[in-house]
């Protein structure tokens, strides 16, 4: 069975390496609730590749003065 990349679970270190989002940013965003959706497995936190991609895509803007989501 081949694993679907979109559903693959990544650690914060893997998200940092793959998408360039720092581990510290992910930690702070998790507390504030404004980062990518995460999966909690006991005390472990993981991120689905597709959730990170969607979160990044939702923040695309044409200029620095444009609000996210407009």
PyMOL Python script that loads the backbone (N, CA, C, O; Angstrom):
from pymol import cmd

cmd.read_pdbstr("""\
ATOM      1  N   UNK A   1       0.843  -1.185   0.000  1.00  0.00           N
ATOM      2  CA  UNK A   1       0.000   0.000   0.000  1.00  0.00           C
ATOM      3  C   UNK A   1       0.882   1.240   0.000  1.00  0.00           C
ATOM      4  O   UNK A   1       1.826   1.332   0.784  1.00  0.00           O
ATOM      5  N   UNK A   2       0.581   2.194  -0.874  1.00  0.00           N
ATOM      6  CA  UNK A   2       1.371   3.419  -0.968  1.00  0.00           C
ATOM      7  C   UNK A   2       0.727   4.505  -0.111  1.00  0.00           C
ATOM      8  O   UNK A   2      -0.483   4.724  -0.167  1.00  0.00           O
ATOM      9  N   UNK A   3       1.546   5.170   0.672  1.00  0.00           N
ATOM     10  CA  UNK A   3       1.049   6.219   1.555  1.00  0.00           C
ATOM     11  C   UNK A   3       0.756   7.480   0.754  1.00  0.00           C
ATOM     12  O   UNK A   3       1.552   7.887  -0.092  1.00  0.00           O
ATOM     13  N   UNK A   4      -0.387   8.093   1.024  1.00  0.00           N
ATOM     14  CA  UNK A   4      -0.770   9.346   0.387  1.00  0.00           C
ATOM     15  C   UNK A   4      -0.002  10.476   1.073  1.00  0.00           C
ATOM     16  O   UNK A   4      -0.135  10.667   2.281  1.00  0.00           O
ATOM     17  N   UNK A   5       0.799  11.224   0.314  1.00  0.00           N
ATOM     18  CA  UNK A   5       1.622  12.286   0.882  1.00  0.00           C
ATOM     19  C   UNK A   5       0.781  13.342   1.602  1.00  0.00           C
ATOM     20  O   UNK A   5       1.227  13.892   2.609  1.00  0.00           O
ATOM     21  N   UNK A   6      -0.404  13.632   1.117  1.00  0.00           N
ATOM     22  CA  UNK A   6      -1.250  14.654   1.730  1.00  0.00           C
ATOM     23  C   UNK A   6      -1.639  14.286   3.155  1.00  0.00           C
ATOM     24  O   UNK A   6      -1.845  15.167   3.990  1.00  0.00           O
ATOM     25  N   UNK A   7      -1.740  12.998   3.438  1.00  0.00           N
ATOM     26  CA  UNK A   7      -2.142  12.537   4.765  1.00  0.00           C
ATOM     27  C   UNK A   7      -0.959  12.218   5.674  1.00  0.00           C
ATOM     28  O   UNK A   7      -1.154  11.881   6.842  1.00  0.00           O
ATOM     29  N   UNK A   8       0.252  12.317   5.160  1.00  0.00           N
ATOM     30  CA  UNK A   8       1.428  12.004   5.965  1.00  0.00           C
ATOM     31  C   UNK A   8       1.515  12.956   7.155  1.00  0.00           C
ATOM     32  O   UNK A   8       1.284  14.157   7.017  1.00  0.00           O
ATOM     33  N   UNK A   9       1.847  12.414   8.313  1.00  0.00           N
ATOM     34  CA  UNK A   9       1.984  13.221   9.520  1.00  0.00           C
ATOM     35  C   UNK A   9       3.441  13.611   9.714  1.00  0.00           C
ATOM     36  O   UNK A   9       4.334  12.765   9.678  1.00  0.00           O
ATOM     37  N   UNK A  10       3.668  14.903   9.921  1.00  0.00           N
ATOM     38  CA  UNK A  10       5.015  15.440  10.084  1.00  0.00           C
ATOM     39  C   UNK A  10       5.209  15.991  11.488  1.00  0.00           C
ATOM     40  O   UNK A  10       4.278  16.527  12.090  1.00  0.00           O
ATOM     41  N   UNK A  11       6.416  15.856  12.000  1.00  0.00           N
ATOM     42  CA  UNK A  11       6.774  16.509  13.255  1.00  0.00           C
ATOM     43  C   UNK A  11       7.018  17.987  12.967  1.00  0.00           C
ATOM     44  O   UNK A  11       7.065  18.398  11.808  1.00  0.00           O
ATOM     45  N   UNK A  12       7.174  18.782  14.021  1.00  0.00           N
ATOM     46  CA  UNK A  12       7.497  20.199  13.816  1.00  0.00           C
ATOM     47  C   UNK A  12       8.828  20.362  13.095  1.00  0.00           C
ATOM     48  O   UNK A  12       8.968  21.251  12.255  1.00  0.00           O
ATOM     49  N   UNK A  13       9.798  19.525  13.407  1.00  0.00           N
ATOM     50  CA  UNK A  13      11.097  19.595  12.735  1.00  0.00           C
ATOM     51  C   UNK A  13      10.944  19.292  11.240  1.00  0.00           C
ATOM     52  O   UNK A  13      11.599  19.918  10.406  1.00  0.00           O
ATOM     53  N   UNK A  14      10.090  18.344  10.911  1.00  0.00           N
ATOM     54  CA  UNK A  14       9.864  18.002   9.504  1.00  0.00           C
ATOM     55  C   UNK A  14       9.117  19.106   8.768  1.00  0.00           C
ATOM     56  O   UNK A  14       9.399  19.379   7.602  1.00  0.00           O
ATOM     57  N   UNK A  15       8.160  19.745   9.449  1.00  0.00           N
ATOM     58  CA  UNK A  15       7.459  20.892   8.847  1.00  0.00           C
ATOM     59  C   UNK A  15       8.451  22.019   8.591  1.00  0.00           C
ATOM     60  O   UNK A  15       8.409  22.664   7.543  1.00  0.00           O
ATOM     61  N   UNK A  16       9.332  22.252   9.538  1.00  0.00           N
ATOM     62  CA  UNK A  16      10.345  23.294   9.376  1.00  0.00           C
ATOM     63  C   UNK A  16      11.227  23.005   8.161  1.00  0.00           C
ATOM     64  O   UNK A  16      11.472  23.897   7.350  1.00  0.00           O
ATOM     65  N   UNK A  17      11.701  21.778   8.030  1.00  0.00           N
ATOM     66  CA  UNK A  17      12.578  21.409   6.923  1.00  0.00           C
ATOM     67  C   UNK A  17      11.856  21.458   5.573  1.00  0.00           C
ATOM     68  O   UNK A  17      12.435  21.865   4.566  1.00  0.00           O
ATOM     69  N   UNK A  18      10.615  21.049   5.565  1.00  0.00           N
ATOM     70  CA  UNK A  18       9.887  20.936   4.296  1.00  0.00           C
ATOM     71  C   UNK A  18       9.239  22.232   3.846  1.00  0.00           C
ATOM     72  O   UNK A  18       9.199  22.526   2.651  1.00  0.00           O
ATOM     73  N   UNK A  19       8.721  23.027   4.814  1.00  0.00           N
ATOM     74  CA  UNK A  19       7.960  24.221   4.462  1.00  0.00           C
ATOM     75  C   UNK A  19       8.610  25.524   4.919  1.00  0.00           C
ATOM     76  O   UNK A  19       8.163  26.601   4.523  1.00  0.00           O
ATOM     77  N   UNK A  20       9.643  25.450   5.733  1.00  0.00           N
ATOM     78  CA  UNK A  20      10.328  26.658   6.179  1.00  0.00           C
ATOM     79  C   UNK A  20       9.666  27.380   7.337  1.00  0.00           C
ATOM     80  O   UNK A  20      10.046  28.507   7.655  1.00  0.00           O
ATOM     81  N   UNK A  21       8.688  26.759   7.974  1.00  0.00           N
ATOM     82  CA  UNK A  21       8.049  27.349   9.161  1.00  0.00           C
ATOM     83  C   UNK A  21       8.851  26.897  10.377  1.00  0.00           C
ATOM     84  O   UNK A  21       9.013  25.697  10.599  1.00  0.00           O
ATOM     85  N   UNK A  22       9.349  27.835  11.157  1.00  0.00           N
ATOM     86  CA  UNK A  22      10.209  27.461  12.280  1.00  0.00           C
ATOM     87  C   UNK A  22       9.429  26.700  13.346  1.00  0.00           C
ATOM     88  O   UNK A  22       8.223  26.881  13.508  1.00  0.00           O
ATOM     89  N   UNK A  23      10.138  25.860  14.057  1.00  0.00           N
ATOM     90  CA  UNK A  23       9.519  25.108  15.158  1.00  0.00           C
ATOM     91  C   UNK A  23       8.950  26.064  16.193  1.00  0.00           C
ATOM     92  O   UNK A  23       7.865  25.837  16.728  1.00  0.00           O
ATOM     93  N   UNK A  24       9.683  27.131  16.473  1.00  0.00           N
ATOM     94  CA  UNK A  24       9.209  28.104  17.476  1.00  0.00           C
ATOM     95  C   UNK A  24       7.910  28.758  17.021  1.00  0.00           C
ATOM     96  O   UNK A  24       6.990  28.930  17.820  1.00  0.00           O
ATOM     97  N   UNK A  25       7.827  29.127  15.737  1.00  0.00           N
ATOM     98  CA  UNK A  25       6.587  29.699  15.209  1.00  0.00           C
ATOM     99  C   UNK A  25       5.442  28.715  15.392  1.00  0.00           C
ATOM    100  O   UNK A  25       4.360  29.098  15.837  1.00  0.00           O
ATOM    101  N   UNK A  26       5.671  27.452  15.053  1.00  0.00           N
ATOM    102  CA  UNK A  26       4.629  26.432  15.179  1.00  0.00           C
ATOM    103  C   UNK A  26       4.190  26.254  16.627  1.00  0.00           C
ATOM    104  O   UNK A  26       3.003  26.072  16.895  1.00  0.00           O
ATOM    105  N   UNK A  27       5.139  26.303  17.567  1.00  0.00           N
ATOM    106  CA  UNK A  27       4.806  26.183  18.994  1.00  0.00           C
ATOM    107  C   UNK A  27       3.931  27.343  19.447  1.00  0.00           C
ATOM    108  O   UNK A  27       2.916  27.137  20.111  1.00  0.00           O
ATOM    109  N   UNK A  28       4.323  28.556  19.090  1.00  0.00           N
ATOM    110  CA  UNK A  28       3.555  29.745  19.491  1.00  0.00           C
ATOM    111  C   UNK A  28       2.193  29.745  18.805  1.00  0.00           C
ATOM    112  O   UNK A  28       1.180  30.039  19.440  1.00  0.00           O
ATOM    113  N   UNK A  29       2.160  29.418  17.518  1.00  0.00           N
ATOM    114  CA  UNK A  29       0.899  29.383  16.778  1.00  0.00           C
ATOM    115  C   UNK A  29      -0.055  28.339  17.347  1.00  0.00           C
ATOM    116  O   UNK A  29      -1.269  28.538  17.341  1.00  0.00           O
ATOM    117  N   UNK A  30       0.485  27.233  17.835  1.00  0.00           N
ATOM    118  CA  UNK A  30      -0.357  26.188  18.432  1.00  0.00           C
ATOM    119  C   UNK A  30      -1.047  26.704  19.688  1.00  0.00           C
ATOM    120  O   UNK A  30      -2.211  26.385  19.932  1.00  0.00           O
ATOM    121  N   UNK A  31      -0.349  27.488  20.475  1.00  0.00           N
ATOM    122  CA  UNK A  31      -0.934  28.050  21.700  1.00  0.00           C
ATOM    123  C   UNK A  31      -1.991  29.095  21.353  1.00  0.00           C
ATOM    124  O   UNK A  31      -3.059  29.131  21.963  1.00  0.00           O
ATOM    125  N   UNK A  32      -1.692  29.941  20.376  1.00  0.00           N
ATOM    126  CA  UNK A  32      -2.617  31.012  19.971  1.00  0.00           C
ATOM    127  C   UNK A  32      -3.779  30.500  19.130  1.00  0.00           C
ATOM    128  O   UNK A  32      -4.829  31.138  19.067  1.00  0.00           O
ATOM    129  N   UNK A  33      -3.595  29.351  18.486  1.00  0.00           N
ATOM    130  CA  UNK A  33      -4.636  28.799  17.624  1.00  0.00           C
ATOM    131  C   UNK A  33      -4.661  29.414  16.234  1.00  0.00           C
ATOM    132  O   UNK A  33      -5.685  29.351  15.553  1.00  0.00           O
ATOM    133  N   UNK A  34      -3.551  30.008  15.796  1.00  0.00           N
ATOM    134  CA  UNK A  34      -3.555  30.632  14.473  1.00  0.00           C
ATOM    135  C   UNK A  34      -2.574  30.003  13.496  1.00  0.00           C
ATOM    136  O   UNK A  34      -2.237  30.608  12.479  1.00  0.00           O
ATOM    137  N   UNK A  35      -2.122  28.815  13.791  1.00  0.00           N
ATOM    138  CA  UNK A  35      -1.226  28.101  12.879  1.00  0.00           C
ATOM    139  C   UNK A  35      -1.967  27.023  12.129  1.00  0.00           C
ATOM    140  O   UNK A  35      -3.195  26.957  12.176  1.00  0.00           O
ATOM    141  N   UNK A  36      -1.229  26.180  11.440  1.00  0.00           N
ATOM    142  CA  UNK A  36      -1.875  25.069  10.728  1.00  0.00           C
ATOM    143  C   UNK A  36      -2.577  24.127  11.700  1.00  0.00           C
ATOM    144  O   UNK A  36      -2.155  23.975  12.847  1.00  0.00           O
ATOM    145  N   UNK A  37      -3.635  23.506  11.238  1.00  0.00           N
ATOM    146  CA  UNK A  37      -4.341  22.513  12.038  1.00  0.00           C
ATOM    147  C   UNK A  37      -3.370  21.391  12.390  1.00  0.00           C
ATOM    148  O   UNK A  37      -2.554  20.982  11.564  1.00  0.00           O
ATOM    149  N   UNK A  38      -3.466  20.903  13.614  1.00  0.00           N
ATOM    150  CA  UNK A  38      -2.554  19.845  14.048  1.00  0.00           C
ATOM    151  C   UNK A  38      -3.310  18.637  14.549  1.00  0.00           C
ATOM    152  O   UNK A  38      -4.516  18.693  14.793  1.00  0.00           O
ATOM    153  N   UNK A  39      -2.588  17.549  14.697  1.00  0.00           N
ATOM    154  CA  UNK A  39      -3.136  16.304  15.219  1.00  0.00           C
ATOM    155  C   UNK A  39      -2.411  16.021  16.524  1.00  0.00           C
ATOM    156  O   UNK A  39      -1.181  15.999  16.561  1.00  0.00           O
ATOM    157  N   UNK A  40      -3.172  15.802  17.605  1.00  0.00           N
ATOM    158  CA  UNK A  40      -2.563  15.474  18.887  1.00  0.00           C
ATOM    159  C   UNK A  40      -2.655  13.976  19.101  1.00  0.00           C
ATOM    160  O   UNK A  40      -3.735  13.386  19.055  1.00  0.00           O
ATOM    161  N   UNK A  41      -1.513  13.382  19.333  1.00  0.00           N
ATOM    162  CA  UNK A  41      -1.423  11.949  19.614  1.00  0.00           C
ATOM    163  C   UNK A  41      -0.789  11.820  20.990  1.00  0.00           C
ATOM    164  O   UNK A  41       0.431  11.726  21.122  1.00  0.00           O
ATOM    165  N   UNK A  42      -1.631  11.817  22.004  1.00  0.00           N
ATOM    166  CA  UNK A  42      -1.109  11.880  23.367  1.00  0.00           C
ATOM    167  C   UNK A  42      -0.465  13.236  23.566  1.00  0.00           C
ATOM    168  O   UNK A  42      -1.123  14.265  23.411  1.00  0.00           O
ATOM    169  N   UNK A  43       0.813  13.249  23.907  1.00  0.00           N
ATOM    170  CA  UNK A  43       1.539  14.513  24.075  1.00  0.00           C
ATOM    171  C   UNK A  43       2.214  14.970  22.794  1.00  0.00           C
ATOM    172  O   UNK A  43       2.709  16.094  22.715  1.00  0.00           O
ATOM    173  N   UNK A  44       2.236  14.105  21.795  1.00  0.00           N
ATOM    174  CA  UNK A  44       2.892  14.424  20.523  1.00  0.00           C
ATOM    175  C   UNK A  44       1.968  15.261  19.637  1.00  0.00           C
ATOM    176  O   UNK A  44       0.753  15.060  19.621  1.00  0.00           O
ATOM    177  N   UNK A  45       2.560  16.195  18.906  1.00  0.00           N
ATOM    178  CA  UNK A  45       1.835  17.024  17.953  1.00  0.00           C
ATOM    179  C   UNK A  45       2.377  16.714  16.568  1.00  0.00           C
ATOM    180  O   UNK A  45       3.589  16.689  16.354  1.00  0.00           O
ATOM    181  N   UNK A  46       1.469  16.479  15.634  1.00  0.00           N
ATOM    182  CA  UNK A  46       1.856  16.212  14.252  1.00  0.00           C
ATOM    183  C   UNK A  46       0.999  17.078  13.336  1.00  0.00           C
ATOM    184  O   UNK A  46      -0.084  17.528  13.711  1.00  0.00           O
ATOM    185  N   UNK A  47       1.510  17.299  12.125  1.00  0.00           N
ATOM    186  CA  UNK A  47       0.823  18.123  11.128  1.00  0.00           C
ATOM    187  C   UNK A  47       0.654  17.322   9.851  1.00  0.00           C
ATOM    188  O   UNK A  47       1.615  16.741   9.346  1.00  0.00           O
ATOM    189  N   UNK A  48      -0.574  17.289   9.323  1.00  0.00           N
ATOM    190  CA  UNK A  48      -0.813  16.646   8.034  1.00  0.00           C
ATOM    191  C   UNK A  48      -0.264  17.553   6.940  1.00  0.00           C
ATOM    192  O   UNK A  48      -0.454  18.768   6.989  1.00  0.00           O
ATOM    193  N   UNK A  49       0.407  16.981   5.966  1.00  0.00           N
ATOM    194  CA  UNK A  49       0.978  17.753   4.860  1.00  0.00           C
ATOM    195  C   UNK A  49      -0.098  18.621   4.219  1.00  0.00           C
ATOM    196  O   UNK A  49       0.127  19.807   3.978  1.00  0.00           O
ATOM    197  N   UNK A  50      -1.257  18.046   3.942  1.00  0.00           N
ATOM    198  CA  UNK A  50      -2.330  18.802   3.283  1.00  0.00           C
ATOM    199  C   UNK A  50      -2.801  19.975   4.139  1.00  0.00           C
ATOM    200  O   UNK A  50      -3.096  21.040   3.597  1.00  0.00           O
ATOM    201  N   UNK A  51      -2.881  19.813   5.446  1.00  0.00           N
ATOM    202  CA  UNK A  51      -3.307  20.915   6.318  1.00  0.00           C
ATOM    203  C   UNK A  51      -2.309  22.070   6.275  1.00  0.00           C
ATOM    204  O   UNK A  51      -2.705  23.235   6.260  1.00  0.00           O
ATOM    205  N   UNK A  52      -1.029  21.751   6.256  1.00  0.00           N
ATOM    206  CA  UNK A  52      -0.008  22.804   6.182  1.00  0.00           C
ATOM    207  C   UNK A  52      -0.100  23.515   4.836  1.00  0.00           C
ATOM    208  O   UNK A  52      -0.052  24.743   4.778  1.00  0.00           O
ATOM    209  N   UNK A  53      -0.230  22.754   3.765  1.00  0.00           N
ATOM    210  CA  UNK A  53      -0.359  23.359   2.428  1.00  0.00           C
ATOM    211  C   UNK A  53      -1.573  24.280   2.357  1.00  0.00           C
ATOM    212  O   UNK A  53      -1.476  25.390   1.834  1.00  0.00           O
ATOM    213  N   UNK A  54      -2.717  23.832   2.877  1.00  0.00           N
ATOM    214  CA  UNK A  54      -3.938  24.641   2.848  1.00  0.00           C
ATOM    215  C   UNK A  54      -3.787  25.898   3.692  1.00  0.00           C
ATOM    216  O   UNK A  54      -4.258  26.965   3.300  1.00  0.00           O
ATOM    217  N   UNK A  55      -3.138  25.785   4.841  1.00  0.00           N
ATOM    218  CA  UNK A  55      -2.918  26.941   5.708  1.00  0.00           C
ATOM    219  C   UNK A  55      -2.042  27.981   4.996  1.00  0.00           C
ATOM    220  O   UNK A  55      -2.324  29.178   5.053  1.00  0.00           O
ATOM    221  N   UNK A  56      -0.996  27.523   4.337  1.00  0.00           N
ATOM    222  CA  UNK A  56      -0.122  28.433   3.593  1.00  0.00           C
ATOM    223  C   UNK A  56      -0.885  29.078   2.445  1.00  0.00           C
ATOM    224  O   UNK A  56      -0.794  30.290   2.251  1.00  0.00           O
ATOM    225  N   UNK A  57      -1.629  28.296   1.689  1.00  0.00           N
ATOM    226  CA  UNK A  57      -2.391  28.806   0.548  1.00  0.00           C
ATOM    227  C   UNK A  57      -3.403  29.869   0.983  1.00  0.00           C
ATOM    228  O   UNK A  57      -3.611  30.850   0.269  1.00  0.00           O
ATOM    229  N   UNK A  58      -4.027  29.686   2.136  1.00  0.00           N
ATOM    230  CA  UNK A  58      -5.023  30.637   2.640  1.00  0.00           C
ATOM    231  C   UNK A  58      -4.399  31.977   3.021  1.00  0.00           C
ATOM    232  O   UNK A  58      -5.122  32.952   3.227  1.00  0.00           O
ATOM    233  N   UNK A  59      -3.079  32.042   3.116  1.00  0.00           N
ATOM    234  CA  UNK A  59      -2.394  33.268   3.501  1.00  0.00           C
ATOM    235  C   UNK A  59      -1.750  34.001   2.331  1.00  0.00           C
ATOM    236  O   UNK A  59      -0.980  34.939   2.539  1.00  0.00           O
ATOM    237  N   UNK A  60      -2.050  33.591   1.126  1.00  0.00           N
ATOM    238  CA  UNK A  60      -1.517  34.269  -0.057  1.00  0.00           C
ATOM    239  C   UNK A  60      -2.146  35.640  -0.196  1.00  0.00           C
ATOM    240  O   UNK A  60      -3.363  35.783  -0.081  1.00  0.00           O
ATOM    241  N   UNK A  61      -1.334  36.637  -0.439  1.00  0.00           N
ATOM    242  CA  UNK A  61      -1.799  38.010  -0.653  1.00  0.00           C
ATOM    243  C   UNK A  61      -1.045  38.619  -1.835  1.00  0.00           C
ATOM    244  O   UNK A  61       0.033  38.150  -2.201  1.00  0.00           O
ATOM    245  N   UNK A  62      -1.625  39.672  -2.430  1.00  0.00           N
ATOM    246  CA  UNK A  62      -1.005  40.336  -3.565  1.00  0.00           C
ATOM    247  C   UNK A  62      -0.063  41.461  -3.135  1.00  0.00           C
ATOM    248  O   UNK A  62       0.837  41.845  -3.882  1.00  0.00           O
ATOM    249  N   UNK A  63      -0.279  41.989  -1.921  1.00  0.00           N
ATOM    250  CA  UNK A  63       0.574  43.066  -1.424  1.00  0.00           C
ATOM    251  C   UNK A  63       0.655  42.997   0.092  1.00  0.00           C
ATOM    252  O   UNK A  63      -0.149  42.323   0.735  1.00  0.00           O
ATOM    253  N   UNK A  64       1.625  43.693   0.656  1.00  0.00           N
ATOM    254  CA  UNK A  64       1.791  43.674   2.113  1.00  0.00           C
ATOM    255  C   UNK A  64       0.664  44.414   2.824  1.00  0.00           C
ATOM    256  O   UNK A  64       0.451  44.203   4.018  1.00  0.00           O
ATOM    257  N   UNK A  65      -0.059  45.273   2.118  1.00  0.00           N
ATOM    258  CA  UNK A  65      -1.163  45.997   2.752  1.00  0.00           C
ATOM    259  C   UNK A  65      -2.480  45.218   2.730  1.00  0.00           C
ATOM    260  O   UNK A  65      -3.441  45.598   3.398  1.00  0.00           O
ATOM    261  N   UNK A  66      -2.520  44.143   1.970  1.00  0.00           N
ATOM    262  CA  UNK A  66      -3.737  43.323   1.889  1.00  0.00           C
ATOM    263  C   UNK A  66      -3.850  42.442   3.119  1.00  0.00           C
ATOM    264  O   UNK A  66      -2.869  41.847   3.563  1.00  0.00           O
ATOM    265  N   UNK A  67      -5.053  42.364   3.663  1.00  0.00           N
ATOM    266  CA  UNK A  67      -5.299  41.487   4.814  1.00  0.00           C
ATOM    267  C   UNK A  67      -5.395  40.050   4.342  1.00  0.00           C
ATOM    268  O   UNK A  67      -5.864  39.782   3.235  1.00  0.00           O
ATOM    269  N   UNK A  68      -4.956  39.136   5.170  1.00  0.00           N
ATOM    270  CA  UNK A  68      -5.059  37.704   4.859  1.00  0.00           C
ATOM    271  C   UNK A  68      -6.528  37.343   4.789  1.00  0.00           C
ATOM    272  O   UNK A  68      -7.316  37.748   5.644  1.00  0.00           O
ATOM    273  N   UNK A  69      -6.900  36.574   3.762  1.00  0.00           N
ATOM    274  CA  UNK A  69      -8.269  36.114   3.616  1.00  0.00           C
ATOM    275  C   UNK A  69      -9.136  37.027   2.783  1.00  0.00           C
ATOM    276  O   UNK A  69     -10.334  36.774   2.655  1.00  0.00           O
ATOM    277  N   UNK A  70      -8.578  38.088   2.206  1.00  0.00           N
ATOM    278  CA  UNK A  70      -9.362  38.989   1.373  1.00  0.00           C
ATOM    279  C   UNK A  70      -9.174  38.675  -0.081  1.00  0.00           C
ATOM    280  O   UNK A  70      -9.762  39.337  -0.937  1.00  0.00           O
TER     281      UNK A  70
END
""", "prot")
cmd.dss("prot")
cmd.show_as("cartoon", "prot")
cmd.util.cbc("prot")
cmd.orient("prot")
